[in-house]
Amino acid sequence: DINEIFGILTSNAREPFDMYEIIIRLIDDSAFHEFKRNYGTTIITGFARIMGYKVGIIANNGILFNESSLKATHFIELCNHRGIPIVFLQNINGFIVGKMHEHKGIARDGAKFVHAVANASVPKFTVIVGGSFGAGNYAMAGRAYDPELLFMWPTARIGVMGGEQAAKVLSTVKLQQVEKSGKQLSKEEVEAIEEKILKKYSEESSAFYSSS
């Protein structure tokens, strides 16, 4: 029921929701045969039927780690081998970052995920139901990988990074530039810079802007 989906989604894009609740409302009879449920739990993979057609579903339930990247890669290869179309449900901030994860090979495992998406010969359908940021957009069959259809729900957001993150990064860069010239920015000036960036990202990350 569509009203039940409205009850799951939040007006705050940063507030997480359980993607299992979305999946069971989209598929036939809420019958979901999950693949590797207890491994790489920040991504959900499994088989179901939508309007009678068998599909593989890949949905984000958190940030992408090594295990979740490898799990998705394996699942895509399985769908490709069996000739099963894949539905990607995006709600992704990107891949995990940090020295420890770099040493574990997140770049390598993330590349395997992206490579599998790029080389899949089965139909791909992408629905952005929450956030779609950074390299996560590519891994989850974003526009660059030419899915058969790509939809954004009206509440979804898309961008290189989130507005708040961008505001902090760009205001820090501006602050460093000013300090190099021997000047200082007041707290109010920094806040004004961040507010301008937030406004721009809020407008340009909307489904309506990106669709246009």
N, C-alpha and C positions, 0 to 999 in steps of 0.2 A: 504494500500500500504506500503510495507516494507521501501521504501525510505522516506515516511512520518514519520515512526518511527525513522529512523536515524536522522531526523530533530528535534525530540523531545528530544532524549537522549543527554547528554553532556559528554565531555571528563573528566570533573571534577566530581568525585564521590560524592563530598560534595554539589554539586549544585543541588537543588531540581527540580523536574519536576512534572507536573500534571498527576497523574495516570489515570484520566478519559480519557486523550488523548490516552493513551496506550490501555485501555479497548475497546474503541469504534472502534479501528482499528483491534482488535483481534476477536471480536464477529460478528455474522451474522447480516448484515443489520444495524449495529451500534445500535441495539435495546436492550436497557438495562433497566430492570425494577428494580429500586433501592429500597432497604430496609432501612428504617429509615435514609433518606438522611440528615436530620437536627440534628441528635443526634450522638454524638461520631464521629465528622467529620474527625478525623485523620485516620479513617479506612473506606473503601468503601465496601459495601456489596450489592449484588443484583443478580437477575436472568437474564440469557441470553441463547443464543444458539451458539454453536461452531460446525461448520460443521453439523448442524441440530440437534445436541444433546443438550438437556437442561442441564445447569450447574448452580451451585451457584458460584459466584466469590467473593473472599475476597482479597482486595488490600490495601496496606499501602499508606496513603497520609500524613504521618507525624509520630511522636512518639506516642506510645500507652499510653493513659490515662485510668482512671477508666471507663469512659463512653464508650470509643471505645472498651475496653476489654469486657465489658458486652454485647455490641451490637454484637460483633463477636461471643460470646458464644451463644447468642440467635439465631443467624443466622445459626450457625453450627447445633444446635439442631433441627432447622426447616428443614434444608436440610436432616438431618439424618432421621427425621420422615417421610419425603416425598420420601426418597430414591433417592435424587438428588446428583450426584457427585459434588465435590468441587474443584475449581481451585484457588490456592493461588498464588498471585502475590506479591513477596517480594521486598520491598525497605524500610528496617527497621533498625533503630539505636538501638531500644530496648524499654523498658518501662521507663516512667517518673520516676525520682528520686527526693528525697528531703523530708524533715521532714513533710511538710504539706501533701504531697501525701501519705506518709507512714501512717499518721494519718487517711487519708481518706480511707485507705485500698487497696492501689494499689497491694500489695502482694496477698491479698485475691482475688481481681477481676482478676488479672493476672493468678492466679492459676486456676480459673474457666475456663478461656480461654484455657489454656494448657490442662486441664482435658477434656474439650469438644473435642479438637483435638485428644487426645489420645484414646478417647472412641468412636469416630465416626466410624461407620461401612460401610459408603459409600466410594467409591473410592476417593482418594485424589491425586491431581496433583499439583506439586509445581514448579513455575518458578521464579528464582531469576533474576529480571530485573535491580536491582540497588545494594544497599548495603544490607547485611544480617549480622547483628552484635548482640552479646549478647543474652539475653533471647528471643529477638524478633524472632530469628531463630527457636527456639523451638515452640513458640506460632503459628507461621505461617507454621506449618507442615514441619519442617526441616528434614534432613536425619534421625535423631533419631526416628522420628515417622513414618518411613517406608512408604512414599507415593508411589503410584503405579509407578509414574515417577517423577524424579526431574531434572530440566534443569537449567543451568546458561547461561545467555547471555554472550558473550565474554567480554563485558565491566563491568560485575558485579563483586562485591567484597564480600568476606566472611571472618569472623574472630570473635574471642572472643570480640575484640574491634577494633576501627579504629587505623591505624598506628600512626597518630599524637597524639591521646589520649594515646596510649601505650608508645610512646616515652617520653611523659611528665611524666607519672606515673613511669616508670622504671628509668628514669634519676633522678627523685626526690628521689626514694629509694636508688639509688647508691650514691647520694649526701649526704644523711643522714648517710649512712654507713661510708663514708669517714670522715665526720665531727665528728663522734663518736670517730674515731681514732686520732682526733686532727689535721687533715689535711684539705686542701681546694682544690677544683677543680676550674680551671680557666674557663672563659666563653667558650673558645675554646675547652676545654676538654669536657665540658657538651654538646656542640654542636656536637662534634665528636661521643659521646655516642648516642645522639638522631638520628644522621644521620645513624648510623649502624642499629639501631632498625627500623627506617623508611624503610630502604632498605630491611630488612628481612621481615617486614610485607607487603611491597608492592609486593614482590615476592610470598609470601605464601598465600596471600589473593586473588590471581588471580583465575579465573575460570579454567585455565589450570592446576595449581598446585593442587587445591582441587579435581579436577576430576581424576587426576592421583593417 
